[in-house]
Amino acid sequence: MPKTILIVEDYEDTRILMKFLLESYGFNVTEAEDGLEAIESFNYYSPDLVLMDVSMPRMDGLTATKAIRKLKGTNNIPIIAVTAHGKQFYQQAIEAGCNDLINKPVDFSNLKKFLDQYLDH
């Protein structure tokens, strides 16, 4: 059964590109435009992994990650922070409950290997 990935990203073009790529790898993909939608989508879809943009309107990704981590049974679900602000957010992302951080623009040539690392555990 294919794994489900939740993409949380406020830029529609980026979501479309990421969704297309992830579906081409055989993943099921669901989307959210901001942190509030991310929490709702997480509850509804129970994804196997979350790609969480850090900077978004209404609710940022780190706040959404903290809220998701308060839900029962979420500790084993990888949440990967995605940011254009560089590795300076790494420690904040880890403290918020993210498992890792990747930089934008996302290196799509390495994304599948990166995701497989977290989904094979």
C-alpha positions in Angstrom: 0.0 0.0 0.0 1.5 3.4 -1.0 2.6 5.8 1.8 0.7 9.1 2.2 2.6 12.3 2.4 1.0 15.6 3.5 2.5 18.6 1.8 2.0 21.8 3.8 2.9 24.8 1.6 1.3 28.2 1.1 2.6 28.6 -2.5 0.3 26.8 -4.9 3.0 26.4 -7.6 5.3 24.7 -5.1 2.6 22.4 -3.9 1.6 21.4 -7.5 5.3 20.6 -8.4 5.9 18.7 -5.2 2.7 16.7 -5.5 3.4 15.8 -9.1 6.9 14.6 -8.2 5.8 12.6 -5.1 2.9 11.0 -7.0 5.4 10.0 -9.8 7.4 8.2 -7.0 4.2 6.2 -6.1 3.2 8.2 -3.0 -0.3 9.2 -2.1 -0.3 13.0 -1.6 -2.6 15.3 0.3 -2.2 19.1 0.7 -2.7 21.9 3.1 -2.1 25.7 2.5 -1.2 26.7 6.1 -0.7 25.4 9.6 -4.3 25.4 10.5 -5.2 23.3 7.5 -2.2 21.1 8.2 -3.6 20.1 11.6 -7.1 19.3 10.1 -5.5 17.3 7.3 -3.3 15.5 9.6 -6.3 14.4 11.7 -8.3 13.4 8.6 -5.7 11.7 6.5 -3.3 10.3 9.1 -0.2 10.7 6.8 2.9 8.6 7.0 5.1 11.7 6.6 4.6 15.5 6.6 6.6 18.1 4.6 6.0 21.2 6.6 6.8 24.7 5.2 8.1 26.9 8.0 6.8 30.3 7.0 3.0 30.5 6.2 0.1 32.8 6.8 -2.5 32.2 9.6 -0.3 29.6 11.3 3.4 28.9 10.7 4.8 25.4 10.3 6.6 25.2 13.6 3.4 26.2 15.6 1.5 23.6 13.6 4.1 21.0 14.3 3.9 21.7 18.0 0.1 21.3 17.8 0.4 18.0 15.9 2.9 16.6 18.3 0.4 17.1 21.1 -2.0 14.7 19.4 -1.9 11.1 20.6 0.2 8.7 18.5 2.1 11.3 16.4 5.6 10.8 17.7 6.3 8.1 15.1 5.2 10.2 12.2 8.2 12.1 10.6 7.6 15.8 10.1 10.2 17.4 7.9 10.5 21.2 8.0 10.9 22.9 4.6 12.3 26.4 4.5 14.0 29.0 2.3 15.6 30.5 5.3 18.4 28.0 5.5 19.8 25.8 8.3 19.4 28.7 10.8 15.9 27.3 11.6 17.2 23.7 12.1 17.4 23.9 15.9 14.0 25.7 16.2 12.5 23.0 13.9 13.9 20.2 16.0 12.6 21.8 19.2 9.2 22.2 17.7 9.0 18.5 17.0 10.3 18.2 13.4 12.6 15.3 12.6 14.7 17.1 10.1 14.9 20.2 7.8 15.4 20.5 4.1 16.1 23.8 2.3 14.2 25.5 -0.5 14.6 25.3 -3.3 14.1 21.6 -2.7 16.7 19.4 -4.3 14.3 17.0 -6.1 17.1 14.7 -7.3 17.7 13.7 -3.6 14.2 14.0 -2.3 13.1 10.4 -2.8 16.2 9.0 -1.0 15.6 11.5 1.8 11.9 10.5 2.1 12.7 6.8 1.9 15.1 7.2 4.8 12.3 8.3 7.0 9.5 6.1 5.6 11.5 2.8 5.9 11.9 3.1 9.7 
